[in-house]
Amino acid sequence: MRTPALVRLGIVLLACLAGSAAAADDDIVIGQSADLSGQHAHVTRQFLAGANAYFTQLNRQGGIGGRRIRLVSLDDKGDPVLAIRNTQQLLQADKALALFGYVGWQTSSAVLPVVNQNGAAFFAPVTGARVVYAEFNRHVFTVRASYVDEYNYLFAHFSKVGLKRMAIFTDAPDIPSSALMQRMIAAARVELVTAESAIGQSMEDMAGKLIRARPDIILAMSISPALNVPLIGILRAKGYRGYVYCSSLVYSTLANGPRKALSGLIVSQIVPFPWKPGLPIVREYQQTMSRAHIGDFSHLGLEGFIAAKVLAEGIRRANPALTREKLIVALESINEKNYDGLGYRINFSKSNHHGSTYVDLTTFTKAGTFAH
């Protein structure tokens, strides 16, 4: 008997089958192991909302070469051990053509040996971590900017607006002191006045140290909602009125926090602003979501939509007689000269599998919405 982590989520499958009552033998199977019930389930849900909307629309239009896309999503609860087990199931038993939309660096890094052994494309992981981006892996394709891209963009913004004194808080011991972070800080010509880790100290102590350092900017680098939301609340309660910055996925841990504490939060984003249909890709996303009767737009939803659309383009180019190897070669052929990203550039090649470096800034308003 399969463990609960391997039980397929019927709602996900039905969405991707575009109303079909049962799977067909010739469906194109795409596999996903992601956190569907743990602390990062909200990230997966938003990403899947956009991806499923695209796949559903594609299937209603006849799929690819008359075959439907079937996304099989398994719950790993953010546990690397479960992610490995799920990935083996997807690749070996379910015969998935590719893997798609894994959430987080821990599960993504854990499954890479299984991915490499089975020769499948590992497409659009929802992480910007160096474990995915630092070294070339022929099986890994990304459609979001890396954390390095996001922080370089943020740090360049600091110097442009005259913010010189930066503090960092994190839930890890070594990120602020890493050689890479030190190089980025030096290049931005800002001073790191303190870096506080939640390891071994209370949030009250952290907040006190951060404020006493008199920063112009506090950079939130924790991925823990149990730390981020209350700590920012304590900082505001203690009188800190300066800027708080964070990257796109760090923001996902703050999304349900009190609006008063988050007011003025500045966030780097790796896709265009999803509420303004200025770009064709955003208009298509909004129209597709509306047809699926989904009114909640989000950056993660747009990311999932873009990822599904680009993967489908690769499948079209590899069709017919699809194989995992043919899909990898087809994905490598996608670039802005031969693929219209509708305002969102994708550039893959045989030596580059990181499709986008797009970064933008948004601000969280007092009204509880993003401003662009």
Secondary structure by P-SEA (a helix, b strand, c coil): cccccccccaaaaaaaaccccccccccbbbbbbccccccaaaaaaaaaaaaaaaaaaaaaacccccbbbbbbbbbccccaaaaaaaaaaaacccccccccccccaaaaaaaaaaaaaacccccccccccccccccccccbbbccccaaaaaaaaaaaaaaacccbbbbbcccccccccaaaaaaaaaaccccccccccccccaaaaaaaaaaacccbbbbccccccccaaaaaaaaaaccccbbbbcaaaaaaaccccccccccbbbbbccccccccccaaaaaaaaaaaaaccccccaaaaaaaaaaaaaaaaaaaacccccaaaaaaaaaaccccccccccbbbbbcccccccccccccccccccccccc
